[in-house]
């Protein structure tokens, strides 16, 4: 691995801070945050996008990711934010930035307008879909593909 790209909104701050602390190669972090006080949580090369919570395609977080210039070498990307935002960013990471399947992890930390119960029901739907198709429902990549298809 030559470089890590970590992308997220305020809900992902604790996870990104933990990840950054463990990395032994250069990383770039693109974070959407509501308040400058959140900046103290993450160290390193952080591009801050100050905005209220963002949802769906065309978000300020997506725009910041599209402005990112990919460094040479193997790139690993990790993205956690609102489902619509992640759904818009994921194909860009895999396509235009050329992040390989094994080097790409995306997760919807929340769904705009949804309750926790609805989120649980969605995840159960993806789990059921995977098992019905004979896929390994314990494989995060399988569930991720169903979630963002």
URLIN-V16305 format. One line per field, one symbol per residue. ss: DSSP state (A for helix, B for strand, O for the rest). Layout:
ss->???
This chain:
ss->OOBBBBBBOAAAAAAAAAAAAAOOOOBBBBBBBOOAAAAAAOOOOBBBBBOOOOOOOOOAAAAAAAAOOOOOOOBBBBBBBBAAAAAAAAAAAAOOOOOOAAABBBBBBBOOOOOAAAAAAAAAAAAAAAAAOOOOOOOAAAAAAAAOO
